[in-house]
């Protein structure tokens, strides 16, 4: 099972065909045009791995931009490494077997690939799951003090969408806050939309202190409906990104 497009490809190697196919289904909900392929189970449908399946999966998603391979267990890594030995030298040089959690790393890599990230950037997105997968979620709203300040008669000015900005012309971070109004809060699909939009801007932007381009970082916040989200950038070029992201949140990601 595979879907292809121009860009970095992502391959899921699992001992279970159902797990690999399920991960494609999950990741494609957040990265519908990313090049994804499953290599699960043995050639005859049993639990195990197949280097022929891994080779075929790599070939299916390789558009010349590189391929990131994620595996579920140690022996799957050995199978993937064996498969790489059968690739041409030029192809092998652009394939990365990444040591990262299969689910979290695979989803993060898929979203990064969808945004047009480079091979190294997609691999780094997958590796980011190593830290974020074990991170404890922050208390919803605890990292958004600007939201509380805006409701106490301070200087923040509110617009019709419910987003606010700092209203200050002094040098420093440009900040806006918006309230999550979609029923399920910042769950996987809207978080992916947030990251994809953030990735279209060059400046660094944070959301409640987390990198706005880190899917797993944002999801680790555990933001639910009614929570205030603080979006900020200290980059002079980040104002447009902050505005666009605040409006996306305030608009409910099209779900409200």
Secondary structure, DSSP 4 states (H G I P E B T S, - for coil): -EE--SS-EEEEEES-HHHHHHHHHHHHHH-TTSEEEEEES-TTSSSS--HHHHHHHHHHH-SSS-EEEEESSHHHHHHHHHHHTTS-HHHHTTEEEE-S-HHHHHHHHHHHHHTT--HHHHHHHHHTHHHHTTPPPPPTTTT-HHHHHHTTT-S-EE-TTS-EE----SSS-EEEEEE--STT-S-HHHHHHHHHHHTTSSS--EETTEETT-HHHHHTT---TT-EEEEEE-SGGGHHHHHHHHHHHHTGGGT-
